[in-house]
Amino acid sequence: LSIRGYTCLVVFLPALVIPAALVLNRFFAKFGLPLTCIGAMCFTGIVTFALLMIANINPPSAWTLAAFIITIYLSYPITVLSQLAASPMLDRIAPIDKRGYVQGVFSTNFNLTLAISPWLLGLLADYTSTKNMILFAVLINFVGALLYTPLIFHKYLQRTKPNQKRNSGELDSEKQQLNPAKHSTTHEINGYQTIES
């Protein structure tokens, strides 16, 4: 693969986030946020392992290169669904008055991981092999999917139809967090008014 070919491959790959964004709501409506995220992480692990197998085909040829590039381009829109599902899930489960803080913590951790993980994986590749490093990355995807599994049962992350209204209990909870005074009860004790939430 020439430098120009590699440049084109890398430059145009992020553009495939656009079709992922277009079908995102359909996945969320059909499978729910957590299951979409888990499925995308497992799919990423499987595709990464498949790419490793393609890369190890000997002798390499134009056909193996074509298979490698086609696999990346066809799978990338699905693999990014796990990233696109994370923020909406946080918005659903975080207290409404703490959503900015929660999203900030998530973004900080996400970007720190992006900054540190290539270095750590590079060290792993140097001390063992590139193959072992990629297999470790595959394992991380499946472990991450396993850690997300309890979110499937969260009451605010249940699957909803595209035109279905959100759970009334969830909306009442958000309204109370936004304006607790409207959801308070006033009592008068010995001439003094007390407010009970």
C-alpha positions in Angstrom: 0.0 0.0 0.0 1.5 3.3 -1.1 1.7 6.4 1.2 -1.0 8.1 -0.9 -3.3 5.0 -0.6 -2.8 4.8 3.1 -3.5 8.6 3.4 -6.8 8.2 1.5 -7.7 5.2 3.6 -7.2 7.1 6.8 -8.8 10.4 5.7 -12.0 8.9 4.3 -12.6 6.4 7.1 -14.1 8.9 9.6 -16.7 10.0 7.0 -18.4 6.6 7.6 -19.6 7.9 10.9 -22.3 9.7 8.9 -24.2 6.6 7.8 -23.9 5.3 11.4 -25.5 8.5 12.7 -28.3 8.1 10.1 -29.3 4.6 11.3 -28.5 5.3 14.9 -32.1 5.9 16.1 -33.3 2.8 14.3 -30.9 0.7 16.3 -31.8 2.4 19.5 -35.5 1.9 18.9 -35.2 -1.7 17.9 -32.6 -2.9 20.5 -32.3 -0.2 23.1 -29.2 1.9 24.0 -27.3 -0.7 26.1 -27.9 -3.6 23.7 -26.8 -1.5 20.8 -23.6 -0.6 22.6 -22.9 -4.2 23.7 -23.6 -5.5 20.2 -21.3 -2.9 18.6 -18.5 -3.7 21.0 -18.8 -7.5 20.4 -18.9 -6.8 16.6 -15.8 -4.7 16.9 -14.0 -7.5 18.6 -15.0 -10.0 16.0 -14.1 -7.7 13.1 -10.7 -6.9 14.7 -10.0 -10.6 14.9 -11.0 -11.1 11.3 -8.7 -8.3 10.2 -5.9 -10.0 12.1 -6.6 -13.2 10.3 -6.6 -11.4 6.9 -3.4 -9.6 7.7 -1.7 -13.0 8.5 -2.5 -14.6 5.2 0.7 -15.6 3.4 1.7 -14.7 0.9 0.1 -11.2 0.9 -1.5 -10.1 -2.3 -3.7 -7.5 -3.8 -6.7 -9.6 -3.0 -5.8 -9.8 0.7 -5.3 -6.0 0.7 -8.7 -5.5 -0.9 -10.3 -7.8 1.6 -8.7 -5.9 4.4 -9.8 -2.5 3.2 -13.4 -3.6 2.3 -13.8 -5.2 5.7 -12.7 -2.0 7.5 -15.0 0.2 5.4 -18.1 -2.1 5.7 -17.7 -2.6 9.4 -16.7 0.8 10.6 -20.2 2.3 10.7 -21.3 -0.5 13.1 -18.2 -0.3 15.3 -18.7 3.4 16.1 -22.3 2.8 17.4 -20.9 1.9 20.8 -19.3 5.3 21.1 -22.4 7.1 19.8 -24.6 5.3 22.3 -22.5 6.2 25.4 -23.5 9.8 25.8 -27.3 9.2 25.4 -27.1 6.5 28.0 -25.4 8.9 30.4 -28.1 11.5 29.8 -30.8 9.0 30.7 -29.3 7.7 33.9 -27.5 10.8 35.3 -29.4 13.2 37.7 -30.7 16.0 35.4 -28.9 18.7 37.4 -25.6 16.7 37.0 -25.6 15.9 33.3 -23.0 18.4 32.4 -20.7 17.2 35.1 -21.2 13.5 34.2 -20.7 14.2 30.4 -17.5 16.1 31.3 -16.1 13.3 33.4 -17.0 10.9 30.6 -15.3 13.0 27.9 -12.2 13.5 30.1 -11.8 9.8 30.7 -12.5 9.0 27.0 -9.9 11.4 25.7 -7.3 10.3 28.3 -7.9 6.7 27.2 -7.4 7.8 23.6 -4.2 9.5 24.6 -2.7 6.8 26.7 -3.9 3.5 25.2 -1.9 3.7 22.0 1.3 4.1 24.0 0.4 1.2 26.3 -0.6 -1.0 23.4 2.6 -0.1 21.7 4.6 -1.2 24.7 2.7 -4.4 24.8 3.5 -5.0 21.1 7.2 -4.3 21.7 7.5 -6.6 24.6 5.4 -9.4 23.1 4.2 -9.1 19.5 1.8 -7.1 17.4 -0.5 -10.2 17.2 -0.7 -10.4 21.0 -1.4 -6.7 21.2 -4.3 -7.0 18.8 -5.7 -10.0 20.6 -5.6 -8.1 23.8 -7.6 -5.3 22.1 -10.1 -7.9 21.0 -10.4 -9.1 24.6 -10.9 -5.5 25.9 -14.0 -5.2 23.6 -15.6 -8.3 25.0 -14.8 -7.3 28.6 -16.3 -3.9 28.0 -19.4 -5.5 26.5 -19.7 -7.6 29.6 -19.4 -4.6 31.9 -22.2 -2.9 30.0 -24.6 -5.8 30.4 -26.2 -4.7 33.7 -27.4 -1.5 32.0 -29.8 -3.6 29.9 -32.0 -3.9 33.0 -31.9 -0.2 34.0 -35.4 1.2 34.1 -34.5 4.4 32.2 -32.7 2.5 29.4 -35.5 0.2 28.3 -36.2 -0.1 24.6 -38.9 2.3 23.3 -40.6 2.6 20.0 -39.8 5.6 17.8 -43.0 7.4 18.6 -43.5 6.0 22.1 -43.5 8.5 25.0 -41.0 8.1 27.8 -42.0 6.5 31.0 -44.1 8.9 33.1 -42.1 8.0 36.3 -38.9 9.0 34.5 -40.4 12.3 33.4 -41.9 13.1 36.9 -38.4 12.4 38.4 -36.8 14.8 35.9 -39.5 17.5 36.6 -38.9 17.2 40.3 -35.1 17.6 39.9 -35.6 20.6 37.6 -38.1 22.4 40.0 -38.3 20.7 43.4 -40.5 23.6 44.7 -43.4 22.5 42.5 -43.2 19.0 44.0 -43.1 20.1 47.6 -45.8 20.1 50.3 -46.3 23.1 52.6 -47.3 22.6 56.2 -47.9 25.1 59.0 -46.6 24.2 62.5 -47.0 26.7 65.4 -47.5 29.6 63.0 -44.4 28.7 60.9 -44.5 27.3 57.3 -42.4 24.3 56.6 -41.7 22.8 53.1 -41.5 19.0 52.8 -40.2 17.6 49.5 
